[in-house]
C-alpha cells in the first residue's frame, strides 16, 4: 500500500461566544455564504468554493478553534493515517461518523504533539447555491451579482503560533510529509517561522514561533481575492461598518498582498490575500530568509496585531 497523502487544507471549525454577532462579521461584513445550520453550528463557504464549507461557527462558552480540517488524497488514506498516528506517533485518534459534521464524510480527529487540533477527511458534499443565486457558468458557484462585492474567493492557508514552532514544523514535515516552501531565521540562527504546504500552494500553514510562550493558537485564516484592488475595497467596506482591520500591505515571504480584518466578538481574524505563487517543481529548494535581509519581515506595510485565539 502506498503512503497516505494529504491533498490540501479544507476548512476550519471556529467557536464563538456570540453566534449572531460573529455571523454579522463573517456573513454581512466579509461576505461568506451560509450553506447550512445544524445542531447549533453554521456552515459557511467562500463565493468560488464548491465544497459544502470551508469555515464553520459554533456557539460556545468562549472563542476557540475546534479543529483545522485537511482533505486526504484518497479515501483509504484515513485508515492509514489513523494507524500511523496511533502506532508510530502514539497519538489518540477519534473517528467521526459521516454527517456528524454537516456535508462531510467520515473523518479522524487528533491533536498534534504540539497541541494543534487537526481533522482529516476525504469526502465532502458540493451543494448548489439557491437557483436564483447560481452562476450560469458551470465552473462557478455563486453569481457575483448576488454576493457581497468584496467577498473572498477560496480558502488559502492558516497561520498557527506555537512556543516550539520549529519542533511543530519539523513534526508536520516528518510525520505528515508537509513540504517547506520558505523559512525565516533570526540573527542568532533560531527559527522564527516555517511556511509549509501539503500541495503546490506557496503556503498552507505558516508555523510561527510564539516568543510569549503562550499555549498554541490560531492567528488567522487566509482567503484569496483576485487583486490588490480588492484589498482596498475590503478596507473601505470594513471602515464603513466600523469593523477593525489589522494592517494592509505585502509580505516578503510568499509575496502575498494582505489585509487583515477581525471579528470583535470572537477575535477570529480573516486575511484577504492576493498574489503569491505556486510551486510545482519536485526539486524545489526552500527559500531561506535571514533576519537583516530586509528592514522588516513585511515588504510593504505592517501587521498591527499579533493577538490570536487559543484552542
FENNOR-V945718 format. One record per helix or strand. SS is the DSSP state (helix for helix, strand for strand). FROM is the first residue (numbers start at 1). TO is the last residue. If there is no record, write none. Layout:
SS:FROM:TO  SS:FROM:TO
//
This chain:
strand:6:16  helix:19:30  strand:33:38  strand:41:45  strand:55:59  strand:64:72  helix:77:87  strand:94:96  strand:104:104  strand:107:111  strand:117:121  strand:124:124  helix:131:133  strand:134:134  strand:142:142  helix:144:146  strand:154:162  helix:165:176  strand:179:185  strand:191:197  strand:201:201  strand:205:209  strand:217:224  helix:228:241  strand:245:251  helix:253:255  strand:256:262  strand:269:275  strand:278:278  strand:287:290  strand:298:301  strand:309:310
//
